[in-house]
Amino acid sequence: MHVVLPGDIDDPAAPSGGNTYDRRICAGLGECGWLVHEHAVPGAWPHPGRADRAELAALLAAAPDDAVVLLDGLIASTVPDLLAPHARRLRLVVLVHMPLDDEAESRALATARAVVATSEWARRRLLLRYPLAADRVRVAPPGVTPALPVPPGSAAGGRLLCVAAVTRHKGHDVLVDALSALAGVPWTLVCAGTLTREPDLVHRLRELLAGAGLADRVRLAGPLTGEALDAAYAAADLLVLPSRGETYGMVVTEALARGLPVLGTEVGGLPEALGRAPDGDLPGLLVPPDDPAALAGALSWWLGDAELRARLRRAALARRDTLTDWPATTALLAAVLEEVAE
């Protein structure tokens, strides 16, 4: 089978949930016996240039008849005109990490033998938005590997962590506004995520932090991977993800895999990722998106209530044992590919 991936799939300066998912799936399919041919297509997807489109067109034309071709939706959903000529010849499968909700995506998904979404929320959205047959749209949620040892957390709970590219979509401006209202409470924040996607926003956030006297309490650490990211999770008490939208939110399950509670927004697939402990307790808190006051209130509750912190930590540890692992994710996707290959 052939897998079409964004060109930055292995760029340590641009880590993303989608790239992590793609990399784990490629490895998992290989371990399951699939012969995987990877094709990383250069370009600023989903906004390809002429040369990027030409390279993808040549790649599709070179694929042998009846080949199974799994395409990252960041690429496939923007180029329906390149996919359509091969829809009968190739067995196309599109992996949708984030629905784009536009006409191009509708036409692109219509060329696919199957569509795989990364959350139940995304599947429902695709079926609601486009005329797709329900049995052609499947779900393979991201996996996670439970981490050991589980960090104990500090008594005060004031070590906050946000793992996301610093963009408006991820809500860093909302988080800074919320924290500005809590300047009199002890806390620190580490933001782990690329600073290059929206440099004007990063500059404005630095100005806001300096103006509020918080610059020494918030560290914009840039992208962290591997041991550095593990260390950031281990040193944290609470993951904060103030996104304006999430298809799933892989960092949520990464935090839960370490027994770390989550404060997130009630958007998209994020509540699905958060889930519940076996006894029904939430392993975190959910607030409306784009609402600094609600976020500040939840942070104040967390920081000021030791009983709440203990309860959420217990729920996070219990939820940890119910998380999907990567082999299960791979098996779900492999079952779709096997059906398409028949």
C-alpha positions in Angstrom: 0.0 0.0 0.0 1.0 3.6 -0.5 0.7 6.4 2.1 0.7 10.0 1.1 1.9 12.3 3.9 2.6 16.0 4.5 6.2 16.9 3.8 6.8 18.0 7.4 5.9 14.6 8.8 9.2 14.2 10.6 10.0 17.9 11.2 10.9 18.3 14.9 10.2 22.1 14.6 6.6 21.4 13.6 5.2 18.6 15.8 1.5 18.0 15.5 -1.1 15.4 16.5 -1.7 14.6 12.9 1.9 13.9 12.2 2.3 11.7 15.3 -0.8 9.8 14.3 0.5 9.2 10.7 3.9 8.1 11.9 2.5 5.6 14.5 0.0 4.2 11.9 2.7 3.7 9.3 4.9 1.9 11.8 2.0 -0.2 13.1 0.8 -1.2 9.6 4.3 -2.4 8.8 4.4 -4.4 12.0 1.1 -6.0 11.0 2.6 -7.2 7.7 1.6 -4.5 5.3 4.3 -3.3 2.8 4.1 0.4 3.3 5.4 2.8 0.7 5.6 6.3 2.3 5.4 9.4 0.1 6.0 12.7 1.9 4.8 15.5 -0.4 6.4 18.9 0.1 4.2 22.0 0.5 2.3 24.2 2.9 -0.7 21.9 3.1 -3.6 22.6 3.0 -2.5 25.5 0.8 -0.3 23.8 -1.8 1.7 25.6 -4.5 1.9 24.7 -8.1 5.0 22.6 -7.7 3.5 20.7 -4.8 0.4 19.9 -6.8 2.5 18.7 -9.7 4.5 16.4 -7.4 1.4 14.9 -6.0 -0.2 14.4 -9.5 3.0 12.6 -10.6 2.9 10.4 -7.5 -0.7 9.4 -8.1 -0.1 8.7 -11.8 2.9 6.5 -11.0 0.9 4.3 -8.5 0.1 0.9 -10.0 -3.5 0.0 -10.9 -5.6 -1.2 -7.9 -3.1 0.0 -5.4 -4.4 0.9 -2.0 -3.5 4.6 -1.4 -4.1 6.1 2.0 -3.9 9.9 1.9 -3.7 12.3 4.8 -6.8 14.5 4.7 -4.7 17.7 5.0 -3.5 16.9 1.5 -6.4 14.9 -0.1 -9.2 17.3 1.0 -7.7 20.2 -1.0 -7.1 18.5 -4.3 -10.3 16.8 -5.6 -9.3 17.5 -9.2 -6.1 15.5 -8.8 -7.9 12.6 -7.1 -10.9 12.3 -9.5 -9.0 10.9 -12.5 -7.7 8.1 -10.4 -10.8 7.2 -8.4 -11.6 4.2 -10.5 -8.1 3.0 -11.0 -6.8 3.3 -7.4 -8.3 2.3 -4.1 -8.3 5.6 -2.4 -8.8 6.0 1.4 -8.7 9.4 3.1 -7.7 9.9 6.7 -9.5 13.0 8.0 -7.7 14.5 11.0 -9.7 17.8 10.9 -12.8 18.4 8.7 -12.3 21.4 6.5 -16.1 21.9 5.9 -15.8 23.1 2.3 -16.8 22.1 -1.2 -13.3 20.9 -2.1 -13.3 18.4 0.7 -16.8 17.2 -0.2 -15.6 16.4 -3.8 -12.4 14.9 -2.5 -14.1 12.5 -0.1 -16.5 11.5 -2.9 -13.5 10.0 -4.7 -12.6 7.7 -1.8 -13.5 4.1 -1.3 -13.5 4.7 2.4 -13.0 7.7 4.8 -11.4 7.3 8.2 -12.1 9.9 10.9 -10.1 10.2 14.1 -13.1 10.7 16.4 -16.7 9.9 16.5 -17.4 13.6 16.6 -15.6 14.0 13.2 -17.5 11.1 11.7 -20.8 12.7 12.7 -19.7 16.0 11.3 -18.7 14.5 8.0 -21.9 12.6 7.6 -23.9 15.7 8.5 -22.0 17.9 6.1 -21.5 15.7 3.0 -23.6 13.1 1.1 -21.4 10.2 2.2 -22.7 6.7 2.8 -22.5 5.9 6.5 -20.8 2.6 6.0 -18.0 4.3 4.1 -17.0 6.5 7.0 -15.2 4.8 9.9 -13.4 5.8 13.0 -9.9 5.0 14.3 -9.3 7.2 17.3 -5.7 8.0 18.2 -3.9 5.6 20.6 -1.6 6.4 23.5 0.9 4.6 25.6 0.4 4.8 29.3 3.5 6.4 30.9 5.5 5.1 33.9 6.1 6.2 36.5 3.1 8.4 37.1 4.2 11.8 38.5 2.7 12.6 41.9 1.8 16.2 41.3 2.6 19.1 43.7 0.5 19.9 46.7 -0.5 23.3 45.5 -1.3 22.2 41.9 0.1 25.4 40.4 2.3 24.0 37.7 0.3 24.4 34.5 1.1 23.0 31.1 -0.3 23.8 27.6 0.9 21.6 24.7 -0.2 23.1 21.4 1.1 25.3 18.6 0.8 28.9 19.7 -2.1 30.0 17.5 -5.4 31.7 17.9 -7.2 28.4 17.1 -5.6 26.9 20.2 -6.8 29.7 22.4 -3.5 31.0 23.9 -4.9 34.5 23.9 -7.9 33.3 26.0 -5.5 31.6 28.4 -3.4 34.7 28.9 -6.5 36.8 29.5 -7.7 34.2 32.1 -4.4 34.0 33.9 -4.2 37.8 34.0 -7.2 37.7 36.3 -5.3 35.3 38.6 -2.2 37.3 39.0 -2.5 37.2 42.8 -2.6 33.4 42.9 0.6 31.3 42.8 1.0 29.4 39.5 3.4 29.0 36.6 2.7 28.0 33.0 4.8 26.3 30.4 3.6 26.5 26.8 5.1 23.8 24.6 4.4 24.4 21.0 5.8 26.0 17.8 6.0 29.8 17.9 6.4 30.3 14.2 2.9 29.8 12.7 1.4 33.1 13.9 4.4 35.3 14.9 2.2 38.4 15.3 0.1 36.6 17.9 3.2 35.4 19.8 4.5 39.0 19.9 1.1 40.3 21.2 1.1 37.6 23.9 4.5 38.6 25.0 3.4 42.2 25.3 0.3 41.2 27.2 2.3 39.1 29.6 4.8 41.9 30.2 2.0 44.4 30.7 0.3 42.2 33.3 3.6 41.5 35.1 3.4 37.8 34.2 6.4 37.4 31.9 8.5 35.6 34.5 5.6 33.1 35.2 4.9 32.0 31.7 7.5 30.3 29.5 6.9 30.0 25.8 9.2 27.1 25.4 8.7 26.4 21.7 8.2 22.9 20.4 9.2 20.1 22.8 9.5 16.4 21.7 10.9 13.2 23.2 12.5 13.4 26.6 12.0 17.2 26.8 8.2 16.8 26.3 8.1 13.9 28.8 9.8 16.0 31.3 7.3 18.8 30.8 4.4 16.4 31.4 6.2 14.9 34.5 6.7 18.4 36.0 3.0 19.5 35.5 0.0 19.4 37.7 -2.7 20.2 35.1 -2.9 20.2 31.3 -4.7 23.3 30.0 -6.1 23.2 26.5 -8.2 26.3 25.7 -8.8 25.5 22.1 -11.5 27.1 20.0 -11.8 23.7 18.1 -10.5 20.2 18.3 -11.2 17.1 16.3 -10.0 15.0 19.2 -7.1 16.5 21.1 -4.3 13.9 21.4 -2.5 15.9 24.1 -5.5 15.2 26.3 -5.0 11.5 26.2 -1.2 12.0 26.5 -1.8 13.8 29.7 -4.3 11.2 31.0 -1.7 8.5 30.1 0.4 10.1 32.8 -2.5 10.5 35.3 -2.5 14.2 34.7 -6.0 16.0 34.9 -7.1 18.2 32.0 -8.8 21.6 31.9 -10.2 21.9 28.3 -12.9 23.4 26.3 -16.2 21.7 25.4 -15.6 21.7 21.7 -15.5 19.1 18.9 -14.0 15.8 20.0 -12.2 17.1 23.1 -14.9 15.8 25.5 -14.6 12.4 23.7 -10.9 12.4 24.3 -11.3 13.3 27.9 -13.9 10.6 28.5 -14.8 9.4 31.9 -13.3 7.2 34.6 -15.0 3.8 35.0 -17.1 5.2 37.9 -18.4 8.0 35.7 -16.2 10.8 37.1 -14.6 13.3 34.7 -10.8 13.3 34.8 -10.8 17.1 34.4 -12.9 20.2 33.8 -14.6 21.5 30.7 -15.5 25.1 30.0 -17.0 26.9 27.0 -14.5 28.0 24.3 -13.4 31.6 23.8 -14.5 32.5 27.4 -11.6 33.9 29.5 -13.9 34.4 32.5 -15.1 30.8 32.5 -11.5 29.6 32.1 -10.3 31.8 34.9 -13.1 30.5 37.1 -12.1 26.9 36.5 -8.4 27.6 37.1 -9.3 29.4 40.3 -11.4 26.4 41.4 -8.5 24.0 40.7 -5.9 26.1 42.4 -8.1 26.8 45.5 -9.7 23.4 46.2 -7.4 20.6 47.3 -10.3 18.2 47.5 -11.1 18.9 43.8 -7.5 18.4 42.8 -7.4 15.0 44.6 -10.6 13.9 43.0 -9.6 14.8 39.5 -6.2 13.1 39.9 -7.9 9.9 41.1 -10.2 10.1 38.0 -7.3 10.7 35.7 -5.5 7.7 37.0 -8.6 5.6 36.6 -9.2 6.9 33.1 -5.6 6.1 32.2 -6.4 2.3 32.4 -9.2 2.6 29.8 -7.3 4.5 27.1 -7.0 3.1 23.5 -3.5 2.0 22.7 -1.8 2.3 19.3 -2.1 -1.3 18.3 -5.9 -1.0 18.7 -5.9 2.1 16.5 -3.8 0.4 13.8 -6.1 -2.6 13.9 -9.2 -0.4 13.2 -7.5 1.3 10.3 -6.1 -2.0 8.9 -9.6 -3.5 8.9 -10.8 -0.7 6.6 -7.8 -1.1 4.3 -8.3 -4.8 4.1 -11.9 -4.3 3.0 -10.9 -1.7 0.4 -8.1 -4.1 -0.9 -10.6 -7.0 -1.5 
